[in-house]
Amino acid sequence: MTRTHKILFVVTLALYVVVVAGVLTNTWLVDLDWDAMLAKPYKRWPQLLPFLNVWIIVGQRGPSAIAACVWLVWRSYRTRSTRPLLVMAAALLLLNLTVGAVKIVTGRLGPHYAHYIGSPELFAGGQIFPSGHTANSVVTWGVIAYLAVRLRRTGSVAAGVTAASIGLTTVYLGTHWITDVVAGWTAGLLVLLVLPLCEPAIATADERIRAAWGRRTGRPPTAPGRPAAGWSPWDKAVQDELAGVGGGASGGGTHSPGRSGARA
């Protein structure tokens, strides 16, 4: 991790701990939740409800995962590598283990099922905290931005806007407390920040999968950084990047995908 990466991780983790602790100890954060809930924002601008009810689906794991997998499969085919799929699998595994565990332990109920005004509604059999919609949108679209070599910066902005809007939409619709959403944002970001540490294991798994496929088909696997004849400059550039990720040939002669001039 770079120094900036470490600082961002520590700050995000601290914010996540503050929010979780604030909800568990029934602090002013819970009062903020109730203020937003009692304002009943979903009763304002009712003409937006049909659009927002559709938009919120973007944050659901099923639809978003299907849309993401279409791009990931295409990307894996173009790069002759399972790394894109393995990165998404690792991210979703981390998300389920972390966010899922907190959901089960806290057992928080959502605004529409709350019983007592001012209560954090914990340990009541719910699974609302942190917001799975929000965390999933951060991770799913964040991983796509992480893998989008040429458009990584633009993709990061688009992923951030998407995750922010989905989180705020859940508050507007009354399906989540504000603290659910903030915890979901930070939990998802923590997964993305930890993801680079998984790259060595992902690279090893990718090599083994390609080797196994080569044995099955009777053709030797093409190693990242050694493009097959006839590949486009874009494919070759991506293979160079994959070689660097795997701890191999990263250096001054590496061709940067972001400068290839080929289409995304």
N, C-alpha and C positions, 0 to 999 in steps of 0.2 A: 504493500500500500504506500502511496505517496503521502507526504505530510498533509496536504489538503484533504486527501481521502480519509486519513485518520481523524482529522479535526471534524469533518462532516459526520463521520460515523459516531464520534463521541457526543457531538451536539444532538444528533438525531436520537441516539440512545437515551440521553439525558431527558429530552423532551418526552419520549415514550414513557420512561419511568415516572416522570412527574405527572403525566396524565393518568396512568394506571393507578399510581398511589393516591392521586387526588380523588379519583372515583371511589377507590376502596375505603378511604377515610372520610368520605362525605364532605368534601371541602366546597369552596365557592364554585368550583367547576360543575358540581351537580346543580347548584342554583342556576348557573348559566344554562345548563341543559333544560331545566324546567322553564326558565324565562322564554327560551326559544319555542318550547313545546306549547306553552300556554298562549303564545302569540298566534298559534294556528296559521302558519304561513300558507298551508295548502288551501286555505279558504280565500286567499288573495290571488288574483289573476287566474281564475279557474279555466280560462281559455287555453292556458299553457299545459294543463294536466294531460291531455292526450299525447302531446309531443314528449313531455317529460316521462310519462309511463313507458314510452317506447325507448327513449334515450337511456333510461336506467338499466335496460337489458344489456347494454354494452358492458356494464360492469359485472354482469353475472358470469360465473365461471364457464358454464356450458357454451353459450353463444360466443363469448370472447375467445375461449380456447379453440373452438372450431375455426373461427376466422383467422386466428393466429397460426394454427397448424397448417392451414392452406399455404400461407406464405412460408412457413418454416420448412415444409416438405419441398416446395419449389427451391428454397435457398439451399437445402441439403443436396438436392439434385444438381444444382448449378455448381456447387463447391465440391461435389463428390465426397462429402463428409457428413457424418451424423451429428456433428457438433451443435448446429442450431437446435435440433430436437433435444439433444442432451442438456443444453443450457436451459431450455424451457422446463424440462423435466426436473432438473435440479432446483430451479427457482420455485416451482410449484410444490415440490417436496418440502423445501424450507418453509414456504408459506403455510402449508398445512400443519406442519409440526409446531410452528411457533404461534401463529394466530389461532389455529384450531385448539391448541392446549389452553390458551388464555380464555377463549370463548367458553370452553367446558368448565374451567375452574371458577370463573366469575359468575356464570349462569345468569347474566343480566337480561331483563325484559326490555322490549322496545317501548317507545312512547305510547303507542296505541294500546299496549297491554299493561301499562303502569297502574298500580293500585293506590299508592299514597303520594300526594303532592309533597315534593321535597325529598323523597326517598331515592337513593341511587338504584333501587330495584335489583339488588344483587342476590345471588344464590337462590334464584327463584325458578330455575329450570330453563331459562332463556339461553340464547346463543347469539346475542346481538353485539357484544363488545369483545374485541374491536370490530369495526365494520368490515365484513368480508367483501362486500361490493367494492368498497374503497381500496382495500389492500390488494384485492385481485386485479383491479384496473391498473393500479400502480405497477404491479409486478408484470402482468401480461404485456401491457403496452410499453413498459419500461424495458423489458427483455428485447422486444422488437427493435426499439431504439438502440439498445446495446449492440445488437447484431447488424444493424443497418450501417455498414461501413461508410458509404459515401454520404449518407444523409443522417449521420448520428446526431449532430447538433439540432437539426430541424426536427428529427424524430423525437429527441428528448423534450423539446418544447411542446410538441404535439401531444406526447404522452403525459406531460405534466398538466396541460390544459384539460385533457380528457379526464384524468384522475381527479383533478380539482372540481370539475363541473359535475362529475358523477357523485362525489362526496357531498357537495352542496345540494344536489338534487334530492338525495336521500333525506337530508335535513328538511328541505322544503316540503317533501311529501309526508313527513312525519314518521318515516320508517326507522330513522336512527336519531340518537342523541348527537349533539355536537361533539362530545368527547369520543363517541364511537368513531366518528369520521376522522378526527385528529389522530386518534390511536391507529386507525387503519392506514392513514397516510404514512405515519412514521414507521409502522411495522413493515409496510411494503417497501419503503425506502431502505430500511435496514437489510432486507433480503437482497435488494439490488447492490447494496454496498458490500455485502459479504460474498456475493456471487463470484467476483474475480478470484477469491481464494480457492474456489472449487475448480478453477480452470485446469490445474495439473491432473486432477482425477478425471475430469471430462476428456482431456486430451488422451489419457491412457485408455479410457473406455472406448473412445473413438477409434484408436489404433487397433484395439482388439476386435472391435466389430468389423472394421474394414478387412482385417486379416482373416477373420472367420468367413466373411463373405467371399473373399478371394479363394479360400480353400474350397468353399462350396461350389463356386462357379468355375473353378479351375483356372482363374486368371489372377495374376499377382495384383494386389491393391496398389493404386497410385498414391504415393505418399504426398501429404501436403508440402507445397513448395517445389514439387516436381510435376508440373502440369503435363497432361497428355497432349499429343500432337493434335493440332487443329482447335485448341481451346481459344476462346476470345481473350483479349487483353483483360477484360473484367474478371473472367474466371481465373486467369493467372495471377492477377493482383490479389484476389481473395485467397488463393492458395498460399501466396507469400505471407499474408497476414496470419493464416492458420498455422503456418510453420513457426512464426514468431510466438504465437500463443502457446504452442506446444513446447516451448523452451528450446527450439531449434535455431534456425538460421535467421535471427533478427539482427539487423545491422544496417550499415550505411547503404548497402546495395539493394535493400529490400524495396520493392515497388509498392508504393502506397495506393491502396484502392481508392482513397479519396481524391487522387490526382490522375486517375487512369483516363478520365474523359469519357469513359463508357457509360452507358445508361445504367440506372439503378434497376 
